[in-house]
Amino acid sequence: MSPRLDAPSTRGATSTPPPEQDAAAATDVSDALAGLPEIPPYDEVGAVDARALSKTLFARLEALEEGTHDYAYVRNTLVELNLALVKFAASRFRSRSEPMEDIIQVGTIGLIKAIDRFELSRGVEFPTFAMPTVIGEIKRFFRDTSWSVRVPRRLQELRLDLAKAGDELAQKLDRAPTVGELAERLGLSDDEVVEGMAASNAYTASSLDAQPEDDDTEGALADRIGYEDHGLEGIEYVESLKPLIAELPPRDRQILSLRFVVGLTQSEIGEELGISQMHVSRLLSRTLDRLRKGLTLEE
């Protein structure tokens, strides 16, 4: 990282001389500082002073060759001097769920872009020029990361247009606008409006554990969502088997009941009926084969 402009000067120092590389860097810093006013620590620079110092630094930046150490040094100093702009812009989004550190980091990217594009000859104050770029970068960050489901940028922008047009028409008509009215207002087709409205549903997602706002007695959303009842899958077969089972001999029906309703093993069924386990197995296999063939004929 480039040294700070408010770092102590190395000229006339009585400490041990630095290595050759550090001495060269110190010389470059001295060249970059030549003719500039002394800059106090960044956190002590007020808004008015930061604006005046930024003008001086921008004038120096225009005279330096991009890619050099001096250029990077002055550019980095401009970034640190104007970080207060980023923090001010980020404070507008403090209610968002994203950490403030991430928002400031994204806003700093916008600040760097503004510094690279700024020209003193335009006669515009740098904060006025930079703020839209910083806020735009933060908004772009939320637009790209805040959607619950990833949707195309076209639909993200359409959602914003629909929201704005919907509010304007609702105030004018004193009711919610129709799809046709929104389409006419935005110069779109009805299908495009419907597509944009559907995409809006992907912007936020509700937690399954969230409690309803109006009536807490309803419980969480997860408690009201239906579930798949696997027992329903066999109802069709049960209803089809009823007449087939009714045609079986009494002992075969009893074996089926003991095996699949009571849950006895073949050995326990043999003891219950006074027959061998092998005999129970043969009877059960014959009965199941008969029922299987009956279902196949019905299908």
BAKEVEX-113748 format. One record per atom (N, C-alpha, C, O): x, y, z. Coordinates in pm, whole numbers, padded with zeros to 5 digits, always signed. Layout:
XYZ...
//
This chain:
+00086-00120+00000+00000+00000+00000+00089+00124+00000+00193+00126+00066+00050+00225-00071+00129+00347-00077+00131+00414+00058+00034+00406+00133+00243+00483+00091+00250+00553+00220+00151+00667+00225+00112+00721+00122+00111+00703+00346+00016+00813+00364+00085+00947+00346+00204+00963+00375+00007+01043+00299+00064+01177+00281+00097+01244+00413+00179+01335+00420+00030+01196+00518+00056+01258+00647+00164+01186+00724+00185+01211+00843+00234+01094+00656+00344+01024+00723+00459+01121+00747+00477+01215+00669+00537+01099+00852+00649+01189+00880+00750+01188+00768+00775+01084+00707+00807+01302+00739+00907+01313+00634+01034+01243+00676+01071+01246+00794+01103+01180+00579+01225+01107+00611+01348+01195+00601+01458+01153+00636+01330+01317+00554+01445+01406+00539+01492+01451+00676+01411+01489+00761+01625+01446+00697+01682+01495+00823+01662+01400+00937+01685+01437+01052+01619+01273+00909+01596+01178+01017+01728+01132+01075+01827+01120+01002+01731+01108+01203+01853+01066+01270+01860+00916+01290+01961+00864+01338+01750+00843+01254+01747+00699+01274+01831+00631+01168+01886+00696+01079+01841+00499+01179+01922+00421+01085+01869+00437+00945+01748+00424+00926+01953+00465+00845+01906+00484+00707+01837+00358+00657+01882+00248+00687+01729+00372+00582+01656+00257+00531+01734+00192+00418+01831+00251+00370+01697+00070+00374+01760+00006+00260+01741+00090+00135+01665+00188+00135+01811+00051+00029+01807+00130-00095+01665+00139-00151+01623+00243-00200+01592+00028-00144+01456+00030-00199+01367+00126-00122+01290+00201-00182+01377+00124+00009+01297+00215+00090+01339+00360+00066+01255+00450+00067+01468+00381+00045+01516+00517+00019+01462+00568-00113+01427+00685-00125+01454+00478-00213+01399+00518-00344+01252+00552-00331+01203+00648-00391+01179+00470-00252+01036+00498-00233+01016+00630-00162+00925+00706-00195+01101+00658-00063+01089+00784+00010+01114+00902-00081+01051+01007-00068+01209+00886-00176+01236+00993-00273+01116+01017-00362+01080+01130-00392+01053+00903-00406+00932+00916-00490+00822+00988-00415+00752+01073-00471+00806+00954-00287+00702+01018-00206+00732+01167-00194+00640+01249-00204+00858+01202-00173+00894+01343-00162+00862+01417-00291+00817+01532-00288+00887+01351-00405+00854+01412-00534+00704+01432-00547+00658+01535-00596+00628+01331-00502+00482+01343-00512+00430+01453-00421+00330+01517-00454+00495+01476-00308+00450+01575-00210+00497+01716-00243+00448+01814-00187+00592+01726-00334+00652+01857-00360+00547+01959-00399+00470+01937-00493+00543+02070-00326+00450+02178-00356+00311+02159-00301+00227+02247-00318+00283+02045-00234+00149+02020-00178+00144+02067-00034+00244+02064+00037+00026+02111+00009+00012+02151+00151+00021+02028+00240-00006+01916+00197+00057+02051+00365+00066+01940+00459-00074+01887+00488-00166+01963+00516-00088+01755+00483-00219+01691+00503-00219+01623+00639-00134+01537+00664-00310+01659+00727-00318+01594+00859-00374+01453+00844-00414+01414+00735-00378+01376+00953-00440+01243+00946-00581+01252+00887-00655+01346+00914-00615+01151+00805-00740+01158+00728-00864+01171+00815-00960+01240+00779-00863+01104+00930-00982+01110+01015-00997+01245+01084-01098+01269+01150-00898+01334+01068-00907+01466+01128-00938+01574+01024-00951+01691+01059-00949+01534+00897-00975+01631+00790-01126+01654+00780-01202+01560+00761-01168+01781+00791-01309+01814+00777-01353+01812+00632-01270+01801+00542-01484+01823+00610-01539+01815+00474-01487+01928+00386-01454+01907+00269-01480+02051+00443-01434+02166+00363-01288+02149+00327-01249+02172+00212-01206+02110+00425-01064+02091+00398-01041+01977+00299-00955+01988+00211-01118+01868+00313-01103+01756+00222-01136+01797+00079-01071+01752-00016-01236+01884+00063-01272+01931-00070-01161+02016-00130-01128+02001-00248-01103+02105-00049-00995+02191-00099-00870+02109-00131-00806+02131-00233-00836+02015-00043-00719+01932-00067-00738+01843-00189-00644+01817-00264-00862+01796-00208-00889+01710-00323-00867+01785-00454-00814+01728-00549-00905+01913-00459-00882+01992-00579-00732+02000-00611-00691+01985-00725-00653+02024-00507-00507+02032-00526-00452+01899-00574-00366+01894-00662-00501+01790-00515-00452+01658-00553-00497+01618-00693-00422+01553-00766-00618+01656-00732-00663+01626-00868-00578+01702-00971-00546+01648-01077-00543+01827-00939-00456+01903-01029-00321+01833-01043-00265+01827-01152-00268+01782-00931-00141+01711-00936-00157+01578-01012-00068+01539-01087-00270+01510-00993-00294+01381-01059-00294+01396-01211-00243+01309-01282-00352+01505-01260-00357+01527-01404-00219+01549-01464-00197+01524-01583-00125+01595-01382+00010+01621-01432+00100+01499-01423+00211+01501-01476+00054+01393-01357+00136+01273-01339+00102+01168-01444-00008+01166-01499+00198+01082-01469+00179+00975-01567+00113+00855-01499+00160+00808-01396+00004+00808-01560-00068+00695-01502+00021+00571-01499+00094+00544-01594+00015+00498-01389+00096+00378-01374+00223+00399-01295+00289+00302-01258+00257+00524-01268+00378+00551-01191+00348+00545-01042+00233+00544-00999+00456+00541-00963+00439+00537-00817+00372+00666-00767+00284+00661-00680+00413+00778-00821+00356+00906-00777+00207+00911-00807+00128+00958-00725+00168+00861-00926+00027+00863-00964-00055+00777-00868-00160+00820-00820-00006+00656-00840-00078+00568-00748-00085+00627-00609-00186+00613-00539+00021+00694-00568+00025+00755-00434-00081+00864-00419-00156+00865-00321-00087+00955-00516-00184+01064-00509-00326+01010-00523-00418+01056-00456-00344+00912-00610-00477+00852-00630-00526+00784-00502-00641+00801-00463-00439+00709-00437-00477+00643-00311-00510+00745-00203-00599+00723-00121-00438+00855-00202-00464+00960-00104-00601+01023-00128-00673+01054-00033-00636+01042-00253-00769+01094-00286-00878+00999-00237-00982+01043-00187-00854+00870-00251-00952+00772-00204-00972+00784-00054-01086+00788-00007-00863+00790+00023-00875+00797+00168-00933+00930+00214-01007+00935+00313-00900+01037+00144-00956+01168+00182-01107+01172+00165-01176+01244+00237-01159+01096+00069-01302+01106+00037-01383+00984+00082-01496+00965+00037-01325+00904+00168-01401+00789+00220-01524+00832+00298-01620+00755+00311-01522+00954+00350-01640+01003+00423-01762+01007+00331-01874+00985+00377-01741+01034+00201-01852+01032+00106-01914+00893+00098-02036+00879+00093-01828+00792+00096-01876+00653+00087-01955+00617+00213-02061+00556+00203-01903+00654+00329-01972+00621+00453-02107+00692+00462-02205+00636+00513-02112+00816+00412-02239+00889+00412-02339+00821+00319-02456+00805+00355-02293+00780+00200-02384+00712+00106-02427+00577+00161-02543+00538+00146-02335+00505+00225-02368+00372+00279-02469+00381+00392-02546+00288+00413-02468+00493+00466-02561+00507+00579-02707+00508+00533-02797+00480+00613-02731+00540+00406-02868+00539+00354-02921+00398+00340-03041+00378+00324-02833+00299+00346-02874+00160+00326-02851+00078+00452-02837-00045+00446-02848+00144+00567-02820+00073+00691-02932-00025+00728-02909-00119+00804-03052-00004+00674-03163-00094+00707-03157-00225+00629-03233-00317+00658-03070-00234+00532-03058-00357+00454-02991-00466+00537-02926-00439+00638-03009-00589+00492-02955-00703+00567-02806-00723+00547-02743-00794+00624-02748-00661+00444-02606-00679+00417-02522-00607+00523-02561-00500+00570-02406-00664+00560-02317-00597+00658-02272-00461+00605-02248-00445+00485-02262-00363+00695-02221-00229+00655-02080-00229+00595-02050-00148+00507-01993-00318+00642-01858-00325+00587-01861-00359+00439-01783-00305+00361-01951-00450+00400-01961-00488+00258-02014-00372+00175-01969-00349+00063-02111-00299+00230-02167-00185+00157-02061-00077+00136-02050-00020+00027-01982-00050+00240-01876+00049+00228-01771+00004+00126-01720+00086+00050-01741-00123+00125-01642-00174+00029-01691-00156-00114-01615-00115-00202-01820-00186-00137-01876-00167-00271-01879-00019-00307-01847+00019-00419-01917+00066-00210-01919+00209-00236-01781+00264-00267-01768+00358-00345-01678+00207-00205-01541+00251-00233-01503+00223-00378-01429+00300-00439-01553+00113-00432-01529+00084-00574-01588+00195-00661-01526+00239-00758-01709+00241-00624-01769+00352-00696-01688+00480-00682-01675+00557-00777-01632+00502-00562-01549+00620-00540-01425+00616-00630-01389+00718-00688-01362+00502-00641-01243+00489-00726-01279+00516-00872-01203+00581-00944-01393+00464-00916-01436+00490-01053-01459+00640-01076-01424+00693-01181-01518+00705-00975-01542+00850-00988-01411+00927-00994-01398+01022-01071-01313+00887-00915-01182+00955-00917-01117+00940-01054-01059+01035-01106-01126+00820-01111-01063+00796-01241-01130+00875-01353-01067+00905-01454-01257+00909-01337-01329+00980-01444-01339+01131-01421-01379+01204-01512-01303+01177-01302-01323+01318-01270-01224+01407-01345-01107+01372-01363-01274+01523-01388-01190+01622-01454-01218+01759-01392-01333+01802-01384-01112+01827-01348-01127+01958-01286-01185+02060-01383-01254+02153-01342-01157+02043-01512-01201+02141-01612-01353+02150-01624-01405+02246-01680-01422+02052-01572-01568+02054-01582-01629+02158-01489-01743+02200-01509-01554+02200-01389-01605+02301-01296-01708+02248-01199-01786+02326-01143-01711+02118-01176-01807+02056-01084-01731+02011-00960-01619+01960-00969-01792+02031-00844-01730+01985-00720-01724+01833-00720-01817+01766-00767-01615+01778-00669-01598+01632-00674-01708+01558-00598-01759+01459-00650-01748+01599-00476-01856+01526-00408-01984+01520-00491-02052+01418-00493-02018+01630-00560-02137+01632-00645-02123+01532-00760-02219+01465-00798-02003+01523-00815-01978+01430-00925-01973+01286-00877-02022+01196-00946-01915+01261-00761-01888+01125-00716-02009+01057-00654-02025+00935-00667-02095+01133-00586-02203+01070-00510-02295+00982-00596-02325+00870-00553-02340+01025-00715-02424+00937-00796-02354+00807-00833-02417+00701-00839-02223+00814-00859-02149+00693-00894-02138+00599-00776-02153+00478-00791-02113+00653-00657-02102+00570-00537-02236+00503-00506-02242+00382-00482-02344+00583-00506-02476+00527-00477-02518+00427-00584-02577+00324-00554-02486+00458-00710-02520+00366-00818-02450+00232-00803-02509+00128-00831-02326+00234-00759-02253+00109-00738-02315+00028-00626-02325-00095-00635-02358+00096-00519-02421+00025-00407-02556-00033-00451-02587-00148-00419-02635+00045-00523-02764-00004-00570-02747-00123-00665-02825-00218-00661-02645-00116-00749-02619-00228-00840-02583-00354-00762-02620-00465-00800-02511-00334-00652-02475-00447-00567-02601-00513-00509-02613-00636-00511-02694-00432-00459-02817-00489-00404-02903-00551-00515-02967-00654-00494-02904-00489-00630-02984-00541-00741-02935-00679-00785-03013-00764-00825-02803-00698-00777-02746-00824-00824-02744-00932-00718-02732-01050-00751-02754-00896-00590-02738-00995-00484-02861-01015-00397-02868-01114-00324-02958-00926-00403-03070-00931-00309-03186-01017-00357-03281-01040-00281-03182-01063-00481-03293-01144-00532-03285-01285-00476-03177-01344-00471-03399-01338-00432-03403-01474-00380-03374-01576-00489-03310-01678-00466-03422-01546-00609-03398-01631-00726-03334-01545-00833-03378-01433-00858-03231-01596-00895-03159-01519-00996-03247-01500-01120-03290-01598-01180-03272-01376-01159-03352-01345-01278-03270-01253-01368-03178-01186-01320-03302-01248-01496-03226-01161-01588-03232-01015-01548-03329-00970-01487-03127-00940-01582-03121-00799-01550-03240-00723-01609-03292-00630-01548-03283-00765-01730-03397-00699-01795-03520-00704-01705-03591-00604-01692-03547-00818-01643-03664-00832-01557-03645-00758-01425-03742-00709-01367-03521-00749-01376-03495-00672-01255-03529-00525-01278-03592-00461-01193-03488-00472-01393-03518-00333-01423-03666-00313-01452-03722-00209-01418-03729-00412-01514-03873-00403-01542-03952-00399-01412-04054-00330-01404-03907-00471-01312-03975-00468-01182-03978-00326-01125-04081-00281-01073-03865-00256-01135-03859-00119-01084-03952-00027-01163-04019+00058-01106-03955-00045-01297-04043+00038-01381-04190+00011-01348-04271+00104-01343-04224-00115-01326-04362-00149-01293-04403-00092-01158-04515-00044-01141-04311-00096-01061-04342-00043-00928-04367+00108-00936-04461+00158-00875-04284+00178-01011-04299+00324-01023-04427+00358-01097-04503+00445-01054-04452+00289-01210-04573+00317-01288-04698+00278-01209-04801+00346-01217-04689+00170-01132-04805+00128-01052-04842+00230-00947-04960+00256-00925-04741+00287-00881-04768+00390-00779-04830+00515-00842-04925+00572-00788-04778+00556-00955-04829+00677-01021-04973+00657-01067-05058+00744-01048-05000+00541-01128-05137+00515-01176-05235+00496-01061-05351+00535-01070-05188+00434-00952-05276+00414-00836-05320+00547-00777-05435+00562-00735-05228+00644-00772-05264+00776-00721-05359+00848-00817-05450+00920-00774-05338+00829-00945-05421+00896-01044-05560+00835-01054-05659+00907-01065-05568+00701-01050-05695+00631-01069-05767+00601-00938-05884+00563-00939-05697+00617-00825-05752+00586-00694-05789+00438-00683-05884+00402-00614-05714+00354-00752-05730+00209-00746-05605+00146-00807-05522+00213-00868-05594+00016-00788-05479-00054-00845-05494-00061-00997-05602-00096-01046-05391-00030-01073-05400-00034-01219-05409-00176-01272-05361-00270-01208-05470-00191-01388-05480-00321-01452-05353-00348-01533-05269-00260-01551-05341-00471-01580-05225-00507-01662-05222-00424-01789-05117-00377-01832-05340-00405-01849-05347-00327-01971-05306-00182-01951-05239-00123-02036-05346-00123-01837-05309+00016-01809-05159+00030-01785-05097+00128-01828-05100-00070-01717-04956-00067-01696-04882-00083-01829-04781-00017-01853-04934-00171-01913-04869-00193-02042-04875-00067-02128-04777-00033-02195-04989+00001-02126-05002+00124-02204-04910+00233-02151-04852+00309-02228-04897+00241-02017-04813+00344-01956-04666+00324-01991-04593+00421-02014-04621+00199-01995-04480+00169-02018-04448+00137-02163-04332+00117-02198-04552+00132-02248-04529+00098-02388-04488-00046-02408-04405-00076-02494-04545-00136-02328-04512-00278-02335-04635-00359-02370-04747-00307-02371-04615-00485-02400-04727-00575-02423-04777-00629-02290-04707-00624-02189-04901-00681-02292-04957-00737-02169-04871-00853-02118-04852-00869-01998-04819-00934-02211-04738-01050-02171-04610-01005-02101-04567-01069-02005-04549-00897-02147-04427-00847-02085-04454-00796-01944-04373-00815-01854-04569-00730-01926-04605-00682-01793-04628-00799-01698-04582-00797-01584-04699-00901-01745-04725-01019-01662-04593-01088-01626-04575-01134-01513-04502-01095-01722-04371-01155-01695-04296-01078-01588-04234-01137-01500-04301-00944-01597-04234-00862-01497-04296-00877-01359-04226-00879-01258-04429-00886-01354-04497-00903-01226-04464-01038-01164-04449-01049-01043-04452-01140-01247-04415-01273-01197-04272-01273-01144-04242-01336-01042-04183-01202-01214-04044-01194-01170-04031-01122-01037-03938-01150-00961-04123-01030-01007-04117-00957-00881-04131-01049-00761-04083-01018-00652-04196-01163-00781-04214-01257-00671-04083-01319-00627-04074-01375-00518-03981-01311-00713-03852-01371-00680-03763-01276-00601-03652-01314-00562-03809-01153-00578-03722-01055-00512-03701-01088-00365-03589-01077-00314-03807-01128-00297-03796-01161-00156-03859-01298-00130-03947-01342-00204-03812-01362-00027-03865-01492+00013-03894-01489+00163-03818-01432+00240-04003-01551+00201-04041-01555+00342-03986-01682+00406-03985-01789+00345-03941-01669+00529-03892-01785+00602-04009-01876+00639-04117-01828+00673-03987-02006+00632-04091-02102+00670-04120-02094+00819-04226-02138+00865-04026-02039+00895-04045-02027+01040-04105-01893+01080-04130-01869+01198-04128-01804+00981-04179-01670+01013-04324-01679+01061-04404-01755+01007-04357-01600+01164-04492-01595+01217-04575-01495+01137-04522-01393+01094-04703-01521+01115-04788-01424+01045-04798-01295+01123-04798-01296+01246-04807-01184+01051-04806-01054+01117-04938-01024+01189-04938-00965+01297-05049-01064+01129-05179-01024+01183-05232-01120+01288-05294-01077+01385-05209-01248+01270-05270-01345+01360-05166-01451+01397-05141-01545+01321-05107-01434+01512-05003-01527+01555-05058-01665+01585-04981-01761+01592-05189-01678+01603-05247-01807+01637-05240-01905+01520-05257-02025+01539-05215-01855+01399-05208-01944+01284-05079-02024+01282-05070-02124+01210-04979-01984+01358-04854-02056+01359-04764-02018+01243-04800-01934+01161-04648-02081+01237-04552-02053+01132-04603-02105+00998-04691-02191+00992-04544-02051+00889-04585-02093+00755-04562-02241+00734-04642-02307+00667-04454-02295+00790-04423-02437+00773-04533-02526+00831-04555-02638+00785-04602-02474+00936-04708-02552+00999-04834-02558+00913-04920-02643+00935-04845-02468+00814-04966-02463+00733-04945-02518+00592-05036-02517+00510-04824-02564+00566-04795-02620+00435-04829-02768+00433-04794-02841+00526-04896-02812+00330-04932-02952+00317-04810-03041+00298-04704-02993+00257-04826-03168+00326-04717-03263+00310-04768-03381+00228-04888-03403+00214-04675-03455+00176-04711-03569+00092-04744-03689+00180-04660-03737+00256-04866-03736+00168-04910-03852+00245-04886-03977+00160-04960-04006+00066-04782-04050+00195-04748-04169+00116-04854-04278+00127-04861-04368+00043-04936-04270+00232-05043-04369+00244-05147-04358+00134-05215-04456+00103-05159-04237+00074-05257-04219-00032-05222-04298-00158-05308-04333-00238-05089-04325-00175-05047-04393-00296-05107-04533-00307-05128-04583-00417-05134-04597-00191-05185-04735-00195-05336-04747-00192-05388-04858-00196-05408-04633-00184-05555-04641-00173-05616-04708-00295-05707-04789-00283-05565-04673-00413-05621-04729-00536-05607-04881-00537-05699-04953-00578-05490-04929-00492-05469-05074-00490-05556-05142-00384-05607-05252-00405-05571-05073-00268-05655-05130-00162-05799-05146-00209-05861-05249-00185-05852-05044-00275-05989-05050-00323-06007-05157-00431-06110-05223-00440-05902-05172-00512-05910-05275-00616-05897-05416-00558-05952-05511-00613-05824-05427-00446-05804-05559-00385-05924-05606-00303-05941-05727-00283-06007-05513-00257-06118-05551-00168-06206-05660-00228-06231-05761-00161-06255-05645-00351-06340-05754-00405-06262-05883-00429-06319-05991-00419-06135-05872-00461-06055-05992-00483-06031-06067-00352-06035-06190-00349-06006-05992-00244-05986-06055-00113-06116-06118-00064-06114-06223-00001-06228-06053-00095-06357-06109-00051-06386-06244-00115-06464-06322-00059-06327-06275-00229-06349-06403-00299-06258-06514-00248-06275-06630-00286-06159-06479-00161-06065-06579-00111-06133-06669-00006-06230-06628+00058-06081-06790+00010-06130-06877+00118-06102-06813+00254-06009-06733+00265-06179-06847+00356-06162-06786+00488-06021-06799+00544-05967-06704+00601-05958-06919+00528-05825-06937+00585-05722-06847+00515-05633-06792+00580-05736-06832+00383-05643-06745+00311-05660-06598+00355-05562-06525+00369-05784-06557+00378-05808-06421+00425-05749-06402+00565-05695-06296+00597-05760-06507+00650-05707-06499+00785-05555-06489+00783-05496-06413+00860-05491-06566+00695-05345-06560+00684-05300-06420+00639-05204-06366+00693-05369-06363+00541-05337-06227+00496-05350-06127+00610-05265-06039+00627-05458-06139+00687-05482-06047+00797-05374-06060+00904-05322-05960+00954-05340-06186+00941-05238-06206+01044-05100-06157+00997-05020-06107+01077-05074-06172+00867-04941-06134+00817-04929-05983+00796-04830-05924+00839-05027-05919+00731-05011-05779+00688-05087-05678+00776-05062-05558+00767-05180-05726+00860-05251-05634+00950-05196-05647+01092-05158-05548+01154-05193-05770+01141-05142-05793+01276-04989-05785+01277-04929-05741+01375-04927-05829+01168-04782-05822+01158-04710-05942+01214-04595-05930+01256-04776-06062+01216-04711-06183+01265-04617-06240+01160-04635-06219+01040-04515-06312+01208-04427-06382+01115-04494-06510+01067-04598-06551+01121-04435-06573+00966-04493-06697+00914-04492-06808+01020-04583-06889+01027-04388-06810+01102-04382-06911+01208-04493-06888+01311-04557-06983+01356-04516-06760+01347-04621-06728+01445-04759-06759+01387-04848-06802+01460-04777-06736+01257-04905-06769+01193-04927-06920+01195-05039-06967+01218-04817-06998+01169-04829-07145+01172-04870-07194+01309-04954-07284+01320-04813-07135+01416-04852-07175+01551-04996-07137+01580-05068-07211+01648-05041-07021+01527-05179-06976+01548-05278-07068+01481-05385-07094+01537-05244-07119+01360-05338-07201+01284-05311-07351+01298-05389-07433+01249-05203-07386+01364-05172-07528+01383-05115-07594+01260-05136-07714+01240-05045-07521+01178-04982-07575+01058-04835-07534+01058-04793-07451+01138-04757-07593+00966-04614-07563+00962-04587-07427+00896-04670-07372+00823-04469-07377+00926-04429-07249+00865-04418-07264+00714-04451-07171+00641-04369-07382+00666-04357-07405+00523-04492-07404+00455-04507-07352+00344-04594-07461+00523-04728-07463+00466-04785-07320+00459-04852-07284+00362-04757-07242+00563-04801-07101+00562-04737-07027+00445-04803-06948+00378-04610-07052+00421-04539-06985+00312-04601-07020+00177-04617-06933+00092-04634-07149+00157-04694-07189+00030-04832-07126+00011-04865-07079-00097-04913-07127+00118-05045-07067+00108-05038-06917+00082-05114-06863+00001-04946-06849+00150-04932-06705+00133-04885-06671-00009-04935-06577-00070-04789-06747-00061-04740-06723-00196-04851-06745-00299-04866-06668-00393-04928-06853-00279-05038-06880-00373-05143-06769-00369-05196-06730-00473-05173-06719-00248-05274-06614-00235-05226-06484-00298-05302-06418-00370-05102-06447-00273-05049-06323-00330-05041-06332-00482-05068-06233-00550-05005-06447-00534-04999-06464-00679-05138-06450-00741-05154-06395-00850-05238-06500-00671-05376-06489-00720-05422-06344-00721-05485-06298-00817-05391-06273-00614-05430-06132-00608-05356-06050-00713-05413-05960-00774-05228-06081-00735-05148-06008-00835-05206-06028-00974-05218-05933-01052-05242-06149-01006-05302-06177-01137-05437-06107-01152-05473-06060-01260-05512-06101-01040-05642-06032-01045-05626-05884-01075-05703-05828-01154-05527-05820-01012-05502-05677-01038-05456-05656-01182-05494-05558-01245-05376-05748-01235-05325-05734-01372-05439-05745-01472-05441-05673-01572-05532-05833-01448-05646-05847-01539-05733-05723-01537-05786-05683-01641-05749-05661-01419-05831-05539-01410-05767-05424-01486-05836-05346-01552-05633-05412-01477-05564-05303-01546-05570-05321-01698-05516-05238-01771
//
